[in-house]
Amino acid sequence: MKKVRMVSSKLTDQQQTIAGYSASTGILLYGGFGAAGLIVGYFLPRIAAWALKLPWLPFQGPLKLIDTFNGPWLSYILSLLGLIAGFVVAYIAIKESLIVSLTDQEVQLDQNGHKQTIAHRDIGMVFMDGRHLVILGKSGQELAREKSEESAAKAANDFSYAFVKHGYPWAAKGDPYKEEYRRWVPDTPDISAAANAVLKAREIALQKKVKEEIKDLRKELNKMGFIIRDEETRQYWRQVPGEITKALSPSL
């Protein structure tokens, strides 16, 4: 079943489709992580006692501390703490979920409280790059690239249905510019010194897994007319025809 729902759009009075996170997903996340935390918390004293028999296992200090406590109340308290921890993990997962709201006129992306709106007339192509939803402009410039928390297959299924329903150009085979990407190496002569410097800084951010910096530096390269794809810490680039530096709407 495709995880989309239709509601009335407050802005356009047109039918609106919402894809991505849904109430059923929230129930599954809170139920799943909550139950896991509850079970782990309840059995933690026994797990600690067993783990102490393995001297090579790290965190011996905390394990010994847990093992020193006893009493029938301990398992119940740890169960409660585990349940709370599970709910916290579920809340974080939900907050990071990508929500896409579509009408025939526009697309709105919402993630981590940040919103981006793109008009239908500005969109040239939409596709999935792994677990990333990518929206390109008419000249091939990247308007949005946001990661879904769903599996690649499930996200593609949900988003393709929603975008096609509202008449957006969906590329079922993925990035139409895929063959144009070239792997970046330091001081690539075909791009400017400024772009090389940004790519070098971004390579360091990729190695350190600094997500916000990775995203910010991608935006800088986008403004310079370069679109970036990542494979682990490897960067691949292509140049937008004419080095389009069109001002984009606020990105996520």
Steps between C-alpha positions, in 0.01 A plus 500: 500500500634841406551723801329812371191687605283763335378810680363839399771762439450816705698708249350393170175316583640225279536138600824453691698179528736440791773240458770385740431498871148402611316434825536123448877543474498693827308223672745239371803703606373581848368147548813330367765711673292523818458123521870441426602746773260340746634150437866603511442697822325209670773250417793742543605369848521146363681621189750688721563192715561290190722762334726523806604142432662626179807696615579617147167685473528883534300711749584274793460791741134580419420128483641446849299795629176355359589159644545646851136611511241245593141472610169431321458871426814523284359324193187716509697825526735396218199394292351846542830665408531272199148590389579872528825452306310314228248784472784754472659303213160477326445875540838575342427262211162664438647849517756406235239343272439665164142616438406601147173687435391534137230683311475557125668839554787436742705262711586562865781310672505491879779345707637587843266798510652653184270553203566557131235576240557449127251602232391236248600727211864505624540121515663319210542150647452305824667168587648289778877474541521212745305627800524865392207678337648731236318784323666662197416829331427548132871542413618209713591702810434329833212661689483246782669180618358357823545160661205278588513279808315227310670231293590607147235274343221611734586869467508473120162326502336762726649810338456387138129444557455844659700695240349325199151549642548878487661504157865550597770356269626186676813319376440136592852404386668753729726793423478589128843668529669201664744444213625860522650468850875480539692408811662795673870492583692786665577790268287373214599732211152511344346692790589825673744533789210618720295189422805277560546661842137440595519138383814447707329640809198284429717189465629562854142548623400171337787319670400649836127444427405860583153497345415869516832605348464239227159641410609866523801444275281317249283815484807715438606278211144507365517881490825472301325281246629159615277207600653243736429132558664303782610140524619467859783760516546518122354801322375504141417825323329633192466856377164659431490634140604865502595476871150599602507678834129563531402602852328206662222511757614431863625144516452242775 
